[in-house]
Amino acid sequence: MSNALVGIIMGSKNDMEVVQACADQLEEFNVPYEMLVASAHRNPDKVHDWASNAQERGMRVLIAAAGKSAHLAGVVAAFTTLPVISIPIKTSDLGGLDSLLSMVQMPAGVPVACVAINGSKNAAILATQILGTSNEEYSKTLKDFKEKMAQG
């Protein structure tokens, strides 16, 4: 059993350039996480296994980053009851608008939270806020973080 509370999945190793800021922010908050590269289209069985077993492995929030036809977050959400946060990756074709719309237009019953295009730092902050609803340590970490941010 992993000690990760947050699971991060990205559709391509090329997404790591954006997703690294998410991992860095989680590390700053001392939130344990695990990371996986698996495409909803090229590795559907791997995505299914990872998402459907995440809660049993101790995770409480999942983050999915993908570009272009960004179905990864929706596929992950279909296989779990955990909250799923999506990170739309900026693309060369449509600037990430394609990714964003794929994520925010989820059908009723399969919700996915969505941060800004390439907004991986906010995904980490939102995941920590979710954890903070039941963990005083993360709640205090976020309070300190916001106070420091307000001071400039």
QUICOR-V827066 format. One record per helix or strand. SS is the DSSP state (alpha for helix, beta for strand). FROM is the first residue (numbers start at 1). TO is the last residue. Records with the same first field share a line. If there is no record, write none. Layout:
SS: FROM-TO  FROM-TO
//
This chain:
beta: 6-10  33-37  61-66  83-88  113-114
alpha: 13-28  44-52  72-78  97-104  120-132  136-150
//
